[in-house]
Amino acid sequence: MSDRWWTAVLVYPALTYSSLLVLSHFGSSDLAFPLGFLVTFGFGSATGLGILRRPTWVWVGRLLFVLATLVPFSNGIPTSGAPLDFACGITLGAPFLWLEYAWHDTATPGTRVVALQSALLVGVLELATLSVTPNSPGGSAGGQFLQALGHVIAGQLEGVASVLVGTAPSSMPLESTLDVVYVALGALALAGVLLSWLSPRTALDEPLPWSWVRYRASPLPTLSPSEELMLRPGQRDALASRSLAHPPEAMLAPGFGPLIVAALVVVGFVVLAVTEPGIALLVLVLGTLGAGVAVARVLSRRLTPLGGLST
């Protein structure tokens, strides 16, 4: 189990909230629908928390979930039945199969962001199905959920296509989907993933010491690092040119300042997107181009010499 288990506590509520809303909305009279969700949720939690560790069993279990989802559609698209309800329950709980990558220590930063954002996107799709009226009210819970999910995805793709060709979209299901509780829980999940990066670690993922309390230098005289380590003259010069003359006295964790700035920028963009969508789209395009140019310039710079470290 990861030593940052508290990140999982912050990540899980958003998807659990959207899933429970779907289960309560489409009814629980068909036991196969909630059963499929519970089995998927349990397996994903067991692998995420380290209860099920063997990679072979993990991937075999995920393959079985995929097969259980596809088998009901082997002879066409059914409208009801226990296999369909069970498969739709698996679809509802599918984000929990990869949600563990949003908080595992072994996952790269990019993997964590993609895992979290894709899971939250599925949660938004689930919430959008709550406003869709099924064509067959007497159908099973799984069939109604599948029908509503297909309607949401098709409507969103048609709306995006209309925007790209310059016409007014007839419907944008995700545009009208706003759940304040889900947004708050999603922000909590994102904060949990970001906060796990604030703790400084070495390249071998070993924790480095830091404290929220201001550091006070010892009044006792101590040897300089170059004298303690018995460095050669060239190494001393390189170390002196790349080290501060005084010990760090910051009270905040490394990277906390940029994180606050990024959070303010994101909140400002969200507010702008709600109030002035046209201006927000222009800002997004210009910001993306500017960020691409800035990254290209940074990557094109040559690395500075080692300053005599090799001597």
N, C-alpha and C positions, 0 to 999 in steps of 0.2 A: 504493500500500500504506500502511496506517496506520502512524504512528510508534510505536504501541503494539503492535507485532507480538507482543511477548512475552505479551500477554494471550491471543492465539490459542493459544499454546503451552500455556497453563494451562487453556484451555477445551476443547480438542479431546480430551484423553485419556479423559474420562468416557464420552462417546458412542462413541468408538472401541472402548473396552473392552467395553461392552454389545453392540455390533454384532458384534465378533469372537466373543463367547461364543455369540451366536445362530447365526452361520455355522458354528461348530464343532459346535454341538449338533444342528442339523438336517441336517448332512452337506454335503459339497461335491462329491458325485458328480454332481449336476445343475449344470453350469457356468453356466446362465442365471441362477440365483439369486445367486451371488457376483458375476457379471458386472454385474447390475443395480445391486448395491450399490456396486461399484467405480466404475462410470460416474457414479453420483449423487455419490459421495464426491469424485471428481475434479473434477466440474463445480462443486460447492459450494466446494471448496477454491480452485479457480481464480478464482471470482468474489470470494471472501472475501479472498484475498491480493492481488487487484488484477491478476492475470495476464490475466483477461478483464474489460475495463472498459466496453465499449460497452453502454449500457442496453438498446438494442434487442436485441442478441444475448443478453443475460442473461435478459430476459423471454421471448424466443422459446424459449430453452433450457428455462426453467421450464415453459412451456406444453407443450412436447414431452414433458417428464416426466409432466405431468398426463395427457396423452392416452395415453402409453404405459401408464400405470397403469389407465386406464378402459377401453381398447379390449378387453382380454381378458374383461371382464364385460359387453360389449355384448349378447351372446347368452345371458346367464345366468351362473351361478357355476360355472366349471370346477373340477375337482379336480386336474388335472395339466396338463402341457404347458409348452413353453419360454416362450411368451408370458406364462403365469401366473407362472412362476418369475422371469422378468425383471421383471414388475410388482411382485412381492413383494420382490425385491431393491431396487427403487426405493423402496418403502415403508420398508424397513429403513434406507436411507440418507437418507430425506427430511429428518431434522433438520439435516443438513449444508447444506441449501439455504437455511435462514434463520439458521443459527448465527452467521454473520458479523455479524448485527445486535447480537450480544451484546458485541462488542468494537470495532466501528467507531467512530471519532471523530465521524462525522456522525450517529450514532444518538442519540436522546434517552435520558436515564436510564431513563425508563419503558419505552422500547422494548428497551433492553438487558436489563432484568430480565425482561420478558415473554418475550423470545427465549430467554434462558438457561433459565428455569424450564419453559417449554413443551418445550424440547428434553430437559431432564432428566426430565420426566414421560414422554415417549416412551421414554426409556431404561429407566425403571422398568417400563413396559408390556412392553418387550422382554425384560427379565429375568424377568418373571412368566411369559412363555411357556415358559421352560425347565422349569417344573415341571408342564406340561400334557402328558398322554399323548394322542397323536393317535389318532383313531378308526380311521384307515386307515394302519397302520404302513408299508405298501408304497407309499404315495403319494410324490409328488415333494417335494423340500425346501421349495419355495415354498408348495405346497398345505398341508403340515403346519404351516408357520409361520403362514399365513393362518388356518387352523383354530384354532390355539392362541391367536392374537391375538384372534379373535372370541370365543372362550370366556372369555378374561380380561376383555375389555370388558363382555360380557354379565353375567358373574358379579359384577363390581364394581358395575355399575348396579343389579342386583337387590339386592345387599347394601346399597347406599346407600338404595334405596327402602324396604327393610325397616326400616332405622334410622329413617327419617323418619316411618314410620307406627307406630313403637314396638314392632316385633317383632324377634326375634332373627334376624340374617341367617344363611342357610345356608352361605354362603361369601363371603369377602372376599379375592380373589386378591392384591391389592396389600398387604394387611395382613401376609401371610406372606412377602412378598418383601423380604428383607434381605441385601444384599451389602455387606460391610464395605469392600471395595476400591472399589466404586462410590460409596459414601457419601464415602469419603476423596477420591476424584477429583472428585466433585461439589462438595465443600467447597473443593477447590483451584480449581475453575472459578469458584465464587462469589467467592472471595478475589481472583482475577485481575480480575474485573469491578469489584469494590469498590476495589481498590488503584489502578485507573486513575483514580479520582475524587479521590484524595488530592492529586495534584499540582495546585497552585493555578493557575488560568487566568483570563484576562479573558473578558468577554462575547463577544469575537471569537475565543475559543479560542486565545489567545496565552499561552504559558507564563510564569508569574511566578517571580521568583527566590526560592528558599528553601533552607535547608540544615539537615542533621541536627546540625551543630555549633553550639554556643551562640554567639550573636552577641555581639561585644565592640564597644562604642561607641568611636569614635575620640576620642582625648584632645584633638585639635585643635578649636578653636572653629569652629563653622559657623553660617551664617545660618539662621534659622528658615524653614520652608517658605513662610510668608506673605511674608517679605521676598524670598526667591528668586523667587517667582512674581509679585511685585508685585500682590498681591490688594487689593481694595477693603476698607474697614473692615467692611462687613456680611459679606463673604465670609470675612474673617479670624475674626470671631466664630463663624460657622457651622463653620468648619474646626476651631477650637479646641474647640468643644463636642462635636465628633464624632471627635476624635483623642486617642490616648493621650499622656500627658505624657512618656513615655519610649519608646524603640524596643522592638519585640518581642524577647524573648530565649528564646522557646520552642524546644526542640530537636526537637519532633515536628511532622509535617506537619499542616496545618489539617484538622480533622475527624477526626483519629486517635483522640482521646478518645471522642467519640460512637460511632465505629465499634467500639471495644473494648467499650463498654457494650452496644451492640446485639448483638454477638456473644455476650457472656455471657448476655444475656436469651434469645437463641435457643437456645443450648446448654442452659440451664436448662429451657426449655419442652420441648425434645426429651426430656430426662431425665424430666421430669414426665409427658409423654405415654406414655413406655414403662412407667413404674412405676405411675402412677395415671391411666389414660385418662379416667375420669369427671371427676376434678378438673381435668384439663388442658382438657377441653372447656368446663367452666364458666369457667375462667380465660380461654380464648380468646374466649368470647362477651362477658364483661365487659370484657376488654381492647379488643376491637373497638369496643364501645359507648363506652368511655372515650376511645379515640383519635379516634373520630368527633366527640364533643363537644369535645375539645380543639382539633381542627382547625377546627371551626366557630367556636369562640370566637376563635381567632387570626385567621381570615379576616374576622371581623366587626369587628375593631378598625380604627379610622380611622388613616390614615397621618399622621405628624406633619408639621408645616410644614417648609419647606426652611430655615428659620432665616436668611433674608436672603441666600440664594445668588443670588436673582434681582435683588438691588439693585445 
